[in-house]
Amino acid sequence: MQLVMLLMGLVVVVVILVLVQTLRAPQPTPVVVTSPQYCKVETVLTPAERQFYEVLRQAVGTRYVIFAKMRVLDLVDVVVVIRIASRLRHLRLRMTTTR
């Protein structure tokens, strides 16, 4: 009988220790992501691309119109602001592409 009571007491102590550890575990930090902000890029073509475009345009003449094919991401920079609420730190991420 004493052995059963001792085992039950040990189980209760283990359950209490597990509950205390889970309550002490750090809570995830709430993160707030704002809507993206857009700003236009300074130049659409690199200097080498611009030079090639001008040579090609001169070679074709006025008979044809040459257009540069590009993505929307080549025209704007996207800036996303992430705010970590607990420490009030702001992190700015700029999405850029490599050319």
PAGUFI-924243 format. One line per field, with one value per residue: chain; z, x, y of N, C-alpha, C in turn; residue number from 1; residue in one letter. Coordinates in nm, 3 decimals. Layout:
N
chain = [A | ...]
n.zz = [Z | ...]
n.xx = [X | ...]
n.yy = [Y | ...]
ca.zz = [Z | ...]
ca.xx = [X | ...]
ca.yy = [Y | ...]
c.zz = [Z | ...]
c.xx = [X | ...]
c.yy = [Y | ...]
resi = [NUM | ...]
resn = [A | ...]
***
This chain:
99
chain = [A | A | A | A | A | A | A | A | A | A | A | A | A | A | A | A | A | A | A | A | A | A | A | A | A | A | A | A | A | A | A | A | A | A | A | A | A | A | A | A | A | A | A | A | A | A | A | A | A | A | A | A | A | A | A | A | A | A | A | A | A | A | A | A | A | A | A | A | A | A | A | A | A | A | A | A | A | A | A | A | A | A | A | A | A | A | A | A | A | A | A | A | A | A | A | A | A | A | A]
n.zz = [0.000 | 0.079 | -0.116 | -0.348 | -0.290 | -0.281 | -0.549 | -0.678 | -0.574 | -0.683 | -0.957 | -0.962 | -0.892 | -1.115 | -1.320 | -1.238 | -1.263 | -1.542 | -1.634 | -1.526 | -1.670 | -1.933 | -1.909 | -1.857 | -2.093 | -2.362 | -2.513 | -2.849 | -3.043 | -3.136 | -3.473 | -3.698 | -4.021 | -4.249 | -4.520 | -4.849 | -4.970 | -5.253 | -5.468 | -5.737 | -5.961 | -6.029 | -6.283 | -6.573 | -6.759 | -6.768 | -6.814 | -7.023 | -7.144 | -7.229 | -7.417 | -7.609 | -7.688 | -7.809 | -8.029 | -8.165 | -8.227 | -8.399 | -8.605 | -8.708 | -8.784 | -8.888 | -8.966 | -8.805 | -8.463 | -8.167 | -7.868 | -7.522 | -7.339 | -7.023 | -6.674 | -6.426 | -6.178 | -6.244 | -6.275 | -6.036 | -5.687 | -5.413 | -5.083 | -4.773 | -4.448 | -4.142 | -3.825 | -3.504 | -3.232 | -2.953 | -2.897 | -3.034 | -3.263 | -3.588 | -3.906 | -4.225 | -4.534 | -4.856 | -5.163 | -5.421 | -5.751 | -5.918 | -6.182]
n.xx = [0.082 | 0.192 | 0.384 | 0.231 | 0.115 | 0.347 | 0.436 | 0.219 | 0.244 | 0.492 | 0.427 | 0.249 | 0.424 | 0.597 | 0.417 | 0.349 | 0.602 | 0.640 | 0.429 | 0.506 | 0.744 | 0.645 | 0.490 | 0.684 | 0.818 | 0.942 | 0.722 | 0.603 | 0.715 | 0.507 | 0.461 | 0.430 | 0.348 | 0.366 | 0.177 | 0.318 | 0.544 | 0.599 | 0.851 | 0.984 | 1.238 | 1.566 | 1.697 | 1.596 | 1.725 | 2.051 | 2.372 | 2.511 | 2.302 | 2.143 | 2.314 | 2.333 | 2.064 | 2.037 | 2.217 | 2.095 | 1.850 | 1.933 | 2.032 | 1.806 | 1.646 | 1.382 | 1.180 | 1.096 | 0.986 | 1.158 | 1.119 | 1.193 | 1.190 | 1.060 | 1.014 | 0.761 | 0.877 | 1.125 | 1.077 | 0.995 | 1.090 | 1.032 | 0.942 | 0.921 | 0.802 | 0.878 | 0.757 | 0.854 | 0.677 | 0.732 | 0.991 | 0.998 | 1.149 | 1.243 | 1.256 | 1.372 | 1.313 | 1.432 | 1.323 | 1.503 | 1.626 | 1.873 | 2.077]
n.yy = [-0.119 | 0.123 | 0.146 | 0.186 | 0.434 | 0.588 | 0.567 | 0.695 | 0.952 | 1.018 | 1.020 | 1.238 | 1.445 | 1.442 | 1.511 | 1.771 | 1.896 | 1.877 | 2.038 | 2.287 | 2.334 | 2.356 | 2.584 | 2.772 | 2.788 | 2.985 | 3.214 | 3.240 | 3.515 | 3.778 | 3.870 | 4.133 | 4.203 | 4.454 | 4.598 | 4.573 | 4.824 | 5.027 | 5.149 | 5.338 | 5.221 | 5.351 | 5.332 | 5.158 | 4.996 | 4.851 | 5.016 | 4.878 | 4.732 | 4.944 | 5.065 | 4.860 | 4.852 | 5.105 | 5.081 | 4.869 | 4.988 | 5.193 | 5.037 | 4.910 | 5.120 | 5.347 | 5.187 | 4.974 | 4.935 | 4.904 | 4.730 | 4.701 | 4.408 | 4.341 | 4.260 | 4.336 | 4.358 | 4.453 | 4.717 | 4.833 | 4.864 | 4.655 | 4.703 | 4.558 | 4.586 | 4.448 | 4.407 | 4.334 | 4.277 | 4.246 | 4.338 | 4.569 | 4.613 | 4.708 | 4.575 | 4.606 | 4.473 | 4.437 | 4.345 | 4.233 | 4.180 | 3.988 | 4.083]
ca.zz = [0.000 | 0.083 | -0.246 | -0.440 | -0.255 | -0.321 | -0.694 | -0.715 | -0.541 | -0.783 | -1.082 | -0.944 | -0.897 | -1.253 | -1.396 | -1.200 | -1.324 | -1.686 | -1.650 | -1.497 | -1.781 | -2.051 | -1.884 | -1.862 | -2.229 | -2.420 | -2.605 | -2.978 | -3.055 | -3.243 | -3.584 | -3.779 | -4.152 | -4.311 | -4.664 | -4.918 | -5.026 | -5.382 | -5.514 | -5.871 | -5.973 | -6.094 | -6.426 | -6.614 | -6.828 | -6.729 | -6.922 | -7.136 | -7.212 | -7.296 | -7.534 | -7.707 | -7.737 | -7.902 | -8.151 | -8.234 | -8.279 | -8.515 | -8.713 | -8.763 | -8.848 | -8.851 | -9.019 | -8.693 | -8.328 | -8.077 | -7.728 | -7.426 | -7.263 | -6.883 | -6.576 | -6.339 | -6.070 | -6.293 | -6.275 | -5.899 | -5.574 | -5.313 | -4.948 | -4.675 | -4.312 | -4.045 | -3.690 | -3.397 | -3.132 | -2.816 | -2.884 | -3.113 | -3.363 | -3.724 | -4.003 | -4.361 | -4.633 | -4.991 | -5.260 | -5.541 | -5.841 | -5.971 | -6.328]
ca.xx = [0.000 | 0.282 | 0.450 | 0.134 | 0.106 | 0.474 | 0.433 | 0.121 | 0.305 | 0.597 | 0.359 | 0.197 | 0.539 | 0.644 | 0.318 | 0.364 | 0.726 | 0.618 | 0.345 | 0.586 | 0.837 | 0.573 | 0.447 | 0.802 | 0.873 | 0.921 | 0.610 | 0.647 | 0.705 | 0.414 | 0.524 | 0.334 | 0.403 | 0.285 | 0.159 | 0.440 | 0.554 | 0.666 | 0.918 | 1.034 | 1.383 | 1.628 | 1.715 | 1.535 | 1.827 | 2.189 | 2.440 | 2.540 | 2.175 | 2.102 | 2.400 | 2.290 | 1.935 | 2.057 | 2.279 | 1.993 | 1.752 | 1.992 | 2.046 | 1.674 | 1.594 | 1.246 | 1.083 | 1.045 | 1.002 | 1.218 | 1.076 | 1.269 | 1.101 | 1.100 | 0.912 | 0.718 | 0.975 | 1.237 | 1.037 | 0.974 | 1.148 | 0.930 | 0.995 | 0.829 | 0.844 | 0.838 | 0.770 | 0.848 | 0.606 | 0.783 | 1.113 | 0.976 | 1.255 | 1.191 | 1.347 | 1.328 | 1.361 | 1.414 | 1.325 | 1.571 | 1.663 | 2.008 | 2.076]
ca.yy = [0.000 | 0.238 | 0.153 | 0.244 | 0.577 | 0.648 | 0.577 | 0.798 | 1.080 | 1.041 | 1.057 | 1.373 | 1.536 | 1.447 | 1.587 | 1.911 | 1.945 | 1.893 | 2.156 | 2.406 | 2.354 | 2.405 | 2.721 | 2.858 | 2.792 | 3.117 | 3.226 | 3.293 | 3.659 | 3.817 | 3.942 | 4.205 | 4.238 | 4.558 | 4.580 | 4.615 | 4.958 | 5.021 | 5.271 | 5.311 | 5.205 | 5.467 | 5.304 | 5.032 | 4.918 | 4.875 | 5.089 | 4.790 | 4.705 | 5.068 | 5.083 | 4.761 | 4.897 | 5.217 | 5.028 | 4.792 | 5.083 | 5.258 | 4.939 | 4.881 | 5.242 | 5.388 | 5.091 | 4.894 | 4.990 | 4.804 | 4.742 | 4.621 | 4.321 | 4.337 | 4.222 | 4.447 | 4.366 | 4.533 | 4.858 | 4.881 | 4.794 | 4.623 | 4.711 | 4.502 | 4.618 | 4.347 | 4.460 | 4.235 | 4.357 | 4.240 | 4.419 | 4.690 | 4.629 | 4.712 | 4.515 | 4.636 | 4.377 | 4.486 | 4.237 | 4.276 | 4.073 | 4.000 | 4.092]
c.zz = [0.000 | -0.051 | -0.350 | -0.415 | -0.298 | -0.473 | -0.741 | -0.685 | -0.642 | -0.917 | -1.073 | -0.954 | -1.040 | -1.338 | -1.364 | -1.262 | -1.474 | -1.713 | -1.626 | -1.613 | -1.905 | -2.031 | -1.890 | -2.002 | -2.289 | -2.522 | -2.738 | -2.985 | -3.167 | -3.347 | -3.668 | -3.910 | -4.216 | -4.459 | -4.738 | -4.972 | -5.155 | -5.411 | -5.648 | -5.870 | -6.050 | -6.244 | -6.457 | -6.678 | -6.770 | -6.842 | -7.044 | -7.214 | -7.289 | -7.423 | -7.645 | -7.769 | -7.839 | -8.034 | -8.232 | -8.297 | -8.403 | -8.633 | -8.781 | -8.835 | -8.803 | -8.899 | -8.907 | -8.562 | -8.238 | -7.934 | -7.641 | -7.344 | -7.119 | -6.796 | -6.494 | -6.226 | -6.113 | -6.288 | -6.135 | -5.801 | -5.472 | -5.176 | -4.853 | -4.536 | -4.219 | -3.907 | -3.590 | -3.274 | -2.996 | -2.798 | -2.961 | -3.207 | -3.500 | -3.817 | -4.141 | -4.457 | -4.770 | -5.085 | -5.387 | -5.627 | -5.887 | -6.122 | -6.385]
c.xx = [0.087 | 0.354 | 0.358 | 0.123 | 0.232 | 0.480 | 0.334 | 0.176 | 0.413 | 0.537 | 0.306 | 0.310 | 0.589 | 0.546 | 0.330 | 0.491 | 0.709 | 0.532 | 0.422 | 0.681 | 0.765 | 0.524 | 0.564 | 0.860 | 0.845 | 0.807 | 0.661 | 0.620 | 0.606 | 0.484 | 0.414 | 0.404 | 0.311 | 0.269 | 0.282 | 0.431 | 0.635 | 0.732 | 0.983 | 1.186 | 1.439 | 1.643 | 1.656 | 1.639 | 1.965 | 2.257 | 2.471 | 2.412 | 2.127 | 2.183 | 2.360 | 2.156 | 1.950 | 2.119 | 2.176 | 1.888 | 1.805 | 2.003 | 1.912 | 1.617 | 1.452 | 1.140 | 1.018 | 1.067 | 1.052 | 1.171 | 1.164 | 1.170 | 1.150 | 0.982 | 0.872 | 0.818 | 1.099 | 1.205 | 1.023 | 1.056 | 1.036 | 0.997 | 0.886 | 0.885 | 0.788 | 0.861 | 0.755 | 0.798 | 0.675 | 0.905 | 1.106 | 1.093 | 1.191 | 1.298 | 1.292 | 1.393 | 1.333 | 1.427 | 1.391 | 1.601 | 1.805 | 1.999 | 2.191]
c.yy = [0.126 | 0.256 | 0.218 | 0.394 | 0.651 | 0.667 | 0.684 | 0.937 | 1.117 | 1.083 | 1.199 | 1.474 | 1.551 | 1.529 | 1.736 | 1.969 | 1.967 | 2.016 | 2.285 | 2.435 | 2.407 | 2.548 | 2.819 | 2.871 | 2.929 | 3.114 | 3.281 | 3.444 | 3.694 | 3.903 | 4.005 | 4.244 | 4.340 | 4.530 | 4.633 | 4.758 | 4.947 | 5.155 | 5.239 | 5.301 | 5.324 | 5.446 | 5.167 | 4.940 | 4.951 | 4.953 | 5.003 | 4.758 | 4.828 | 5.091 | 4.986 | 4.801 | 5.010 | 5.170 | 4.951 | 4.884 | 5.156 | 5.163 | 4.912 | 5.002 | 5.273 | 5.291 | 5.009 | 4.970 | 4.878 | 4.833 | 4.653 | 4.539 | 4.316 | 4.297 | 4.345 | 4.466 | 4.443 | 4.683 | 4.917 | 4.800 | 4.773 | 4.624 | 4.660 | 4.532 | 4.511 | 4.406 | 4.347 | 4.309 | 4.357 | 4.329 | 4.549 | 4.718 | 4.627 | 4.657 | 4.542 | 4.538 | 4.434 | 4.366 | 4.290 | 4.154 | 4.096 | 4.001 | 4.015]
resi = [1 | 2 | 3 | 4 | 5 | 6 | 7 | 8 | 9 | 10 | 11 | 12 | 13 | 14 | 15 | 16 | 17 | 18 | 19 | 20 | 21 | 22 | 23 | 24 | 25 | 26 | 27 | 28 | 29 | 30 | 31 | 32 | 33 | 34 | 35 | 36 | 37 | 38 | 39 | 40 | 41 | 42 | 43 | 44 | 45 | 46 | 47 | 48 | 49 | 50 | 51 | 52 | 53 | 54 | 55 | 56 | 57 | 58 | 59 | 60 | 61 | 62 | 63 | 64 | 65 | 66 | 67 | 68 | 69 | 70 | 71 | 72 | 73 | 74 | 75 | 76 | 77 | 78 | 79 | 80 | 81 | 82 | 83 | 84 | 85 | 86 | 87 | 88 | 89 | 90 | 91 | 92 | 93 | 94 | 95 | 96 | 97 | 98 | 99]
resn = [M | Q | L | V | M | L | L | M | G | L | V | V | V | V | V | I | L | V | L | V | Q | T | L | R | A | P | Q | P | T | P | V | V | V | T | S | P | Q | Y | C | K | V | E | T | V | L | T | P | A | E | R | Q | F | Y | E | V | L | R | Q | A | V | G | T | R | Y | V | I | F | A | K | M | R | V | L | D | L | V | D | V | V | V | V | I | R | I | A | S | R | L | R | H | L | R | L | R | M | T | T | T | R]
***
